Amino acid sequence: MGYREISLKLPTDYVEEQLRKKLEKELRIREFSYQIENKSLDARKRNDIHWLVRVGILSEEIKGGEPAEPSPLNIPYIKRKEKAVVVGSGPAGFFSAFVLQKAGIDTTLIERGSEVDKRAEGIIKFETTGIFNSVSNYAFGEGGAGTFSDGKLTSRTKHISKEKQFMISSYVHAGAPEEIGYMAHPHLGSDNLKKVVKNLREEFLNIGGSVLFETLLEDLKIKDGKVHEAITTAGGIEADYFIIAPGHSAYETYRMLIGNGVEFRTKNFAIGCRVEHPQELINIAQWGRETLPGVKAAQYRLTSKGDGNLPVYTFCMCPGGVVIPASAYKNANIVNGMSRYKRNGKFANAACVAGINPDKLLGRKIEPLEAIDWLGALEESFYSYSNGYQAPFCTIQNFIDKKVPAKTVESSYPLGLKPAALWDLLPSEVSSSIVEGLKDFSRKVRGFETGIIMGLESKTSSPIQALREKTGRCNGFENLYIVGEGSGYSGGIISSGSDGIKAAMNII
């Protein structure tokens, strides 16, 4: 049996029969099996938008060659006496717990929020009544903040191929579409994620793991650099290893860790707002047409040096998605984006943010606790402006011209919009830089200035970073690890999950 890889150019609406016939013609063979290795959209020329597909073919009619088998993640199982506690059920927390349990370490996963079905019910109630639920919201609960997102699985982090492959295969086994294994820009969608995280939890339980939902980590019992017990709202839990995966929103967890001598430093991050347009406008701007057969929705990723002092860029673009109220706490008002697998919503949205250095922005050396307090105060100021969860907004042209809109407009945001001098709600250096960025984006994407800009986008990444070893272990501690977005070393589903897996493998 021989093997060969071949790259093909295919129409956007091709079907499997067309692909097979093209392979027969290119290779001049009849009997073969094939697997798509990579698939990406080439939209550089509007009159020739097509898929670029790399295919691996196995056939007795092909001489020589063998498929390159990726080196798998080797998780050695041994019956062990050790116990582990993992805090946080986002990608970093769940996959570190999953790997530890697979290796024979008795692992308890605790999550401050609720399980995914109850969480979804709480979110629906929040969006229909405006009554915030501290355990069932977009920030906290099973699967972490990423459960209600676009479910993007791209990552630019290097040296995580084994961990990434383990995650992808786990997702597919749990019901995710097989295409996430080969698409150049794979995504799950929040509808699929709700099913996938639930199935993964069931698998974790089936191999002996334990999960405690609605259980908040309140403190740690530490002696001579070793953690002996996690103090939670469900009682104390003793263990040999402790992995904390707090995400980017658990401010009281950060404060508790710092109070217990865990070292952090401030780091660069980004803040801004979220922009929204009709998806058809983005389709026309990117493709030259309203729809493209075989492709869900057009995307964009924009960067600008502009004339502002700070770099401005779009982040977490959600084609065919909705803007959501992503507050982690009752008196905070922030927004984020979400889309479902089909990406067939009426609107497109993306964060539009400016990269900041806290020390430079505030004009002095900022300590980690100060950075958390400053960001929390900014989130609360947006709540105070709206006296609730309406998103302060204006049109993009309004923001550029510094003109408050006279009325609200149609939007996907479920809790309503409130006209605002949005530029005044942000730090002045951030606002002036975003103005220049918006001007630049309006030159790059036709009609961009006709969209709207709303709310506070403050969760691009954590404002602080743990001081830790390469293993993920905290400096000065024997058995305490901090992983994922909350560690300040990763961002997004794949890089965060991989960070958790690496810590677990180092423990093993």
C-alpha positions in Angstrom: 0.0 0.0 0.0 1.5 3.3 -1.1 0.9 6.8 0.1 1.0 10.3 -1.5 -0.1 13.8 -0.6 -1.5 16.2 -3.1 -2.9 19.7 -3.0 -6.0 20.7 -5.0 -7.8 23.8 -5.9 -11.6 23.3 -5.5 -14.7 25.4 -5.9 -16.2 26.7 -2.6 -19.3 24.6 -3.0 -17.6 21.3 -4.1 -19.0 18.0 -3.0 -17.2 14.8 -2.1 -17.8 13.2 -5.6 -16.0 16.2 -7.2 -13.1 15.8 -4.9 -12.8 12.0 -5.6 -13.0 12.5 -9.4 -10.3 15.2 -9.2 -8.1 12.8 -7.3 -8.7 10.0 -9.9 -7.8 12.4 -12.7 -4.7 13.8 -11.0 -3.3 10.5 -9.9 -4.8 8.3 -12.7 -5.9 5.6 -10.2 -9.3 4.1 -9.4 -9.0 2.3 -6.1 -7.9 4.4 -3.2 -8.9 5.9 0.2 -8.2 9.4 1.2 -8.2 11.8 4.1 -8.2 15.6 4.1 -5.1 16.9 5.9 -5.7 20.6 5.6 -8.4 22.9 4.1 -8.2 26.7 3.8 -10.1 29.4 1.9 -8.1 31.4 -0.6 -10.0 34.7 -1.0 -7.2 36.9 -2.2 -8.9 37.4 -5.6 -12.6 38.1 -5.5 -13.2 36.6 -8.9 -11.4 33.4 -8.0 -12.3 32.5 -4.4 -11.7 28.8 -3.8 -10.7 26.1 -1.3 -7.1 24.9 -1.1 -7.2 21.3 0.0 -4.3 19.0 0.9 -5.3 15.4 0.7 -3.5 12.2 1.8 -4.2 9.2 -0.5 -3.6 5.5 0.3 -3.7 3.0 -2.7 -2.1 -0.2 -3.9 -1.7 1.7 -7.2 0.7 4.1 -5.6 4.3 3.1 -5.2 6.2 3.9 -1.9 5.6 6.5 0.7 4.0 6.4 4.1 1.7 8.8 5.9 3.4 10.9 8.6 1.9 9.7 11.9 2.0 12.4 14.5 3.7 11.5 17.7 0.8 11.0 20.3 0.7 12.2 23.8 1.9 9.3 25.9 0.0 9.2 29.2 1.4 6.4 31.3 -1.3 4.7 33.5 -0.1 3.4 36.9 -2.3 2.7 39.9 -1.2 5.6 42.2 -1.9 6.7 45.7 -1.5 10.4 45.0 -4.5 12.8 44.8 -4.9 16.0 42.9 -7.3 19.0 43.1 -7.9 21.1 40.0 -9.7 24.4 40.2 -11.6 25.7 37.2 -13.3 23.6 34.4 -12.2 25.7 31.4 -9.8 24.1 28.8 -6.7 24.4 31.0 -8.4 23.0 34.1 -10.4 20.3 32.5 -7.6 18.9 30.3 -5.1 18.9 33.2 -7.6 17.0 35.4 -8.5 14.6 32.5 -4.8 13.8 31.9 -4.0 13.3 35.6 -7.0 11.0 36.0 -6.0 9.0 32.9 -2.6 8.5 34.5 -4.1 7.0 37.7 -4.0 10.1 40.0 -7.3 10.4 41.8 -8.4 13.9 40.7 -11.2 16.2 41.9 -12.2 19.0 39.6 -14.0 22.0 41.3 -15.8 24.7 39.4 -17.3 27.8 41.0 -20.1 28.0 38.4 -22.8 25.5 37.5 -22.9 22.6 35.1 -23.5 23.5 31.5 -27.3 22.9 31.1 -28.1 24.8 34.3 -25.6 27.5 33.2 -27.4 27.9 29.9 -30.7 28.3 31.7 -29.3 30.9 34.0 -27.9 32.9 31.0 -31.3 32.8 29.2 -32.9 34.2 32.4 -30.3 36.9 32.7 -30.8 38.0 29.1 -34.6 38.1 29.5 -34.8 39.7 32.9 -31.5 41.5 33.5 -31.1 39.7 36.8 -27.5 38.6 37.1 -26.7 35.0 38.4 -23.3 34.7 40.1 -23.0 30.9 39.3 -24.7 30.7 35.9 -23.2 33.3 33.6 -21.0 33.8 30.6 -17.8 34.0 32.7 -18.1 31.1 35.2 -19.4 27.6 34.8 -18.7 24.3 33.1 -16.2 24.7 30.2 -15.1 28.2 31.3 -15.8 31.4 29.4 -14.9 29.6 26.2 -18.1 27.5 26.3 -20.1 30.5 25.2 -17.9 31.8 22.5 -17.1 31.1 18.9 -15.1 28.1 19.9 -12.0 29.0 17.9 -9.4 26.3 17.9 -6.6 28.1 16.2 -3.3 28.8 18.1 0.0 30.4 17.3 1.7 28.9 20.3 4.7 26.8 19.3 5.7 23.3 20.6 2.2 22.1 21.5 1.5 19.7 18.7 1.1 16.6 20.9 -1.2 18.5 23.3 -3.2 20.1 20.5 -3.7 16.7 18.8 -4.9 15.2 22.1 -7.4 18.0 22.6 -8.7 17.8 19.0 -9.1 14.0 19.1 -10.8 14.3 22.5 -13.2 16.9 21.1 -14.1 14.8 18.1 -14.6 11.7 20.3 -17.0 13.9 22.4 -19.1 14.8 19.4 -17.3 17.7 17.7 -17.3 17.8 13.9 -14.4 15.9 12.4 -13.4 18.9 10.2 -11.8 20.6 13.3 -8.9 18.2 12.6 -8.1 19.7 9.2 -9.6 23.1 8.8 -7.0 25.9 8.8 -9.3 28.0 11.0 -11.4 25.5 12.9 -14.2 26.4 15.2 -16.8 24.6 17.3 -19.5 27.1 17.9 -21.2 27.6 21.3 -24.0 25.1 20.4 -21.5 22.3 19.8 -19.4 23.3 22.8 -22.3 22.9 25.2 -22.7 19.2 24.1 -18.9 18.6 23.9 -18.0 19.8 27.4 -20.9 17.7 28.9 -19.7 14.6 27.1 -16.1 15.2 28.2 -17.3 15.5 31.8 -19.1 12.2 31.5 -15.9 10.6 30.2 -13.9 12.1 33.1 -16.4 10.7 35.6 -16.4 7.3 33.9 -12.6 6.9 34.4 -12.9 7.7 38.1 -12.7 11.5 38.3 -14.9 13.7 40.6 -16.5 17.0 39.8 -17.9 19.5 42.3 -19.9 22.3 40.7 -20.9 25.6 42.4 -17.9 25.1 44.6 -15.7 28.2 45.2 -12.0 27.9 46.2 -11.8 30.3 49.2 -8.3 29.6 50.6 -5.3 27.2 50.7 -3.6 25.7 53.7 0.1 26.1 53.1 3.1 25.1 55.2 6.8 25.4 54.3 6.0 26.1 50.6 3.6 23.1 50.3 -0.1 23.2 49.9 -1.9 20.6 52.0 -5.6 21.5 51.6 -7.9 23.5 49.4 -10.6 25.3 51.5 -13.8 25.5 49.5 -17.4 26.3 50.0 -18.0 22.5 50.0 -15.4 22.0 52.7 -11.7 21.2 52.8 -10.1 18.9 50.2 -6.7 17.4 50.9 -4.4 16.4 48.0 -0.8 16.0 46.9 -1.0 18.3 43.9 -3.0 21.5 43.3 -3.6 23.0 39.9 -5.3 26.4 39.7 -6.9 27.4 36.3 -8.8 30.5 37.3 -9.4 32.0 33.9 -9.1 35.8 33.4 -12.1 36.9 35.5 -11.7 35.4 39.0 -10.5 38.5 40.8 -11.0 37.1 44.3 -9.0 34.0 43.4 -6.1 36.2 42.3 -6.3 38.1 45.6 -6.4 35.0 47.6 -3.3 33.6 45.8 -1.4 36.8 46.2 -2.3 36.9 49.9 -0.8 33.4 50.2 2.5 34.4 48.8 2.0 33.4 45.2 4.0 35.8 43.1 2.6 37.7 40.1 3.7 40.6 37.9 1.7 42.9 35.7 1.8 42.4 32.0 0.7 44.1 28.8 -2.9 43.4 27.7 -5.6 45.1 25.7 -8.9 47.0 26.3 -11.5 48.6 24.1 -14.9 48.0 22.8 -16.8 45.6 20.4 -17.8 46.6 16.9 -20.8 45.2 15.0 -21.9 45.2 11.4 -24.5 43.4 9.3 -22.9 40.2 8.1 -23.9 40.9 4.5 -21.8 44.1 4.6 -18.7 42.2 5.7 -19.4 39.5 3.0 -19.6 42.1 0.3 -16.5 43.9 1.5 -14.5 40.7 1.6 -16.0 38.6 -1.2 -17.7 41.2 -3.4 -21.0 39.4 -3.0 -23.6 38.8 -0.3 -23.2 35.1 -0.1 -20.6 32.5 -1.1 -21.9 28.9 -1.6 -20.1 26.5 0.6 -18.7 29.1 3.0 -20.5 30.2 6.1 -19.6 33.8 6.5 -16.8 36.2 5.7 -14.2 37.1 8.4 -11.7 39.8 9.0 -8.6 40.4 11.1 -7.4 44.0 11.2 -4.4 45.7 12.7 -3.4 49.4 12.7 -0.4 51.4 13.6 -2.4 54.5 12.7 -1.3 57.8 14.2 -2.3 56.9 17.8 0.2 56.1 20.5 -1.1 52.5 21.1 -1.4 49.6 18.7 -5.0 48.9 17.7 -6.4 45.6 16.4 -9.5 43.5 16.1 -9.7 40.4 18.2 -12.1 37.4 18.5 -14.1 38.1 15.4 -17.4 36.3 15.4 -19.0 36.0 11.9 -22.7 35.6 12.0 -22.6 36.0 15.8 -24.0 37.9 18.7 -22.6 40.4 21.2 -23.2 39.0 24.8 -23.2 40.5 28.3 -20.1 38.8 29.7 -20.0 40.2 33.2 -18.4 38.1 35.8 -19.8 40.1 38.7 -23.1 41.8 39.5 -21.9 45.4 39.4 -19.7 45.1 36.2 -20.8 45.7 32.6 -18.6 44.2 29.9 -19.3 42.6 26.5 -17.9 39.7 24.5 -18.8 37.9 21.3 -20.3 34.5 20.5 -21.4 32.5 17.4 -22.9 29.1 16.7 -21.4 26.5 14.4 -23.3 27.6 11.3 -22.4 31.2 11.8 -25.7 32.2 10.2 -26.7 35.1 12.4 -27.6 38.5 10.9 -24.6 40.3 12.4 -20.8 40.1 12.6 -18.9 41.4 15.6 -15.3 41.7 16.8 -13.4 43.3 19.7 -11.6 46.5 18.7 -8.9 47.0 21.3 -5.8 48.9 22.0 -2.7 47.2 23.5 -1.6 48.8 26.8 1.2 48.7 29.3 -0.4 49.4 32.7 2.7 51.2 34.0 2.9 53.5 31.0 -0.9 54.1 30.8 -1.2 55.1 34.5 2.2 56.8 34.7 3.7 54.8 37.6 4.8 51.3 38.6 1.6 49.2 39.0 1.5 46.2 41.3 -0.6 43.2 40.4 -3.4 43.9 43.0 -3.6 47.5 41.7 -3.9 46.2 38.1 -6.9 44.0 39.1 -8.5 46.8 41.1 -8.0 49.3 38.3 -9.6 47.0 35.7 -12.4 46.1 38.0 -13.2 49.7 38.6 -13.3 50.4 34.9 -15.8 47.5 34.4 -17.9 48.9 37.3 -17.9 52.4 35.7 -19.6 51.0 32.6 -22.3 49.5 34.9 -22.7 52.8 36.7 -23.2 54.7 33.4 -26.0 52.4 32.3 -27.3 51.7 35.8 -27.3 48.0 34.7 -26.3 46.0 31.7 -27.4 48.1 28.7 -24.3 48.5 26.5 -23.1 52.1 26.1 -22.9 52.6 22.3 -22.5 54.9 19.3 -21.9 54.4 15.6 -18.3 54.0 14.5 -18.5 57.4 12.7 -19.9 58.9 15.9 -16.8 57.6 17.8 -14.5 59.1 15.2 -16.4 62.4 15.2 -17.0 62.4 19.0 -20.8 62.8 18.5 -23.4 61.1 20.8 -26.1 59.3 18.7 -29.6 60.6 19.1 -31.2 57.1 19.3 -30.5 53.4 19.5 -30.2 51.1 16.6 -30.8 47.4 15.8 -28.2 45.1 17.4 -27.7 41.5 18.4 -27.0 42.5 22.0 -29.8 41.1 24.1 -30.0 43.7 27.0 -30.3 46.8 24.9 -28.1 49.7 24.0 -27.7 53.2 25.6 -26.4 56.1 23.6 -23.1 57.3 25.0 -20.0 59.4 24.6 -18.2 56.0 24.6 -14.8 57.6 24.0 -15.1 59.4 27.4 -15.7 56.1 29.2 -12.3 54.8 28.2 -8.9 56.1 29.2 -8.1 59.0 26.9 -5.0 57.4 25.3 -7.0 54.3 24.5 -9.8 56.3 23.0 -7.6 58.4 20.8 -5.7 55.4 19.6 -9.0 53.5 18.8 -10.2 56.6 16.8 -7.1 56.3 14.5 -7.5 52.6 14.3 -11.2 52.9 13.2 -10.2 55.4 10.5 -7.7 53.0 9.2 -10.1 50.0 9.3 -12.7 52.1 7.4 -10.1 52.5 4.6 -9.4 48.8 4.6 -13.0 47.5 4.8 -15.6 49.3 2.7 -18.5 50.4 4.9 -16.8 49.7 8.2 -17.6 53.2 9.5 -21.3 52.5 9.2 -21.2 49.9 12.0 -21.7 50.4 15.7 -19.2 50.3 18.6 -20.4 49.3 22.1 -19.5 48.4 25.6 -16.3 47.5 27.3 -14.1 44.7 26.0 -11.7 44.0 28.9 -11.1 40.2 28.7 -8.6 39.9 25.9 -6.2 38.4 28.4 -5.3 38.6 32.1 -3.6 41.8 33.3 -1.2 39.9 35.5 1.1 36.9 35.1 2.2 34.3 37.6 5.9 33.8 38.3 6.3 30.1 37.7 8.7 27.5 36.4 8.4 26.0 32.9 6.5 23.1 34.4 3.8 25.5 35.5 4.7 25.2 39.2 4.6 28.5 41.1 7.9 29.9 42.3 8.6 28.9 45.9 6.0 26.2 46.0 6.5 22.4 46.0 3.1 21.3 44.6 1.1 24.4 43.4 0.6 25.0 39.7 -1.2 27.9 37.9 -2.2 27.3 34.3 -4.3 28.7 31.4 -5.4 32.2 30.7 -5.4 33.0 34.5 -1.6 32.3 34.6 -0.9 35.0 32.0 0.9 32.6 29.7 -1.8 31.5 27.3 -5.0 32.7 25.6 -7.7 30.8 23.8 -9.0 27.2 24.0 -6.0 25.4 22.4 -3.1 27.2 24.1 -4.8 27.2 27.5 -5.7 23.5 27.3 -2.2 22.7 26.2 -0.8 24.7 29.1 -2.9 22.6 31.5 -1.9 19.3 29.8 1.8 20.2 30.1 1.5 20.9 33.8 -0.3 17.6 34.3 2.4 15.7 32.3 5.1 17.3 34.4 3.4 16.1 37.5 3.0 12.6 36.1 
